[in-house]
């Protein structure tokens, strides 16, 4: 899975904002802001990732236990799916 084409992450000060580009901007009807952890995972999803690879990256980057990290990854991926931002591999 990875982020669909047509979306970029912009950081303005301490704020991380998902911005639609081109044709995506026409149909995109919400604003998504991310915390630092979300921005970290978003950047990882610029390339094809698995849930396991995202979990391992989060554990390597942050001082967090595996259960909490798994919950965070799952919640983040669900948010991306709900907003149709995620391109799933077949």
N, C-alpha and C positions, 0 to 999 in steps of 0.2 A: 504494500500500500504506500501511497505517497499523496502529497497535496496536489489537487487538480491544477492544471494550467490555468492561468488567468487570475491568480491571487498572489499577492506578495505581503510580506510583513514589514511594516514601517515602524521604526522606533523614534518617538518624539519625546525627548526628555526621559522620563521613567515609564512612559506609556508605550505599549506594544499594540499596534492596531492592524487588523487584517484589512487590506485594501483590494477591491476587485479592479481588474483592468479590462479594457476593451469591451467585448460583448458581455462579459460577466457583470459589468457594472449596471447593465440595463435591468437584469433580473434580480440582482442582489438587494434584498430588502431589509437588511439588518446591519448593525455594527458589532463587530467582534473585537473585544480587547482581551489581551492575554497577559497573565503575570509572567514573571521571569521563567518559571518552569514551563509554562505553556509555550513561550517564545523559544525556549531551548528545544522542546519536542518538535515544534513547527519547523525549525531549521533542520532538524534531523530528517524530517519527512520531505525535504526537498529532493531526496533520493529514496529509492525503494527501501522500505523497512518492514520488519515484522514486529508484532507486539513484543516478542521476546527481546529483539534487538533494542527497542525503545526502552524497555525495562532495564536492561543491562547498562545502557547509556545513562539513564537517570540515576541508577545506583552508583555508577562511577563518578558522576558529576556532583551529586548532592549527598549530604549526610542524612540519609533516610533509610528506614527499615524496608525490607522487601514487600511486606504486606501493604504498607502505606503507598509505596511507589507503584505497586500494581494497581491499586485503587485509583491513583492519580492518572496513570496511563489509560486505564479503561474509561474513566470519566472524560478525559480529553478526547479520546478517539470517538466516543459516543457523541460528544458535542460536535466534532467535525462531521460525523455522519448525519446528524440531525440537520446541519446547515449545508449539506451536500458539498462539502469541501474536500472530501477524501476520495481518491481514486483507488479502488480495490483491485488487487491483482486477481486474475482468474486462476 
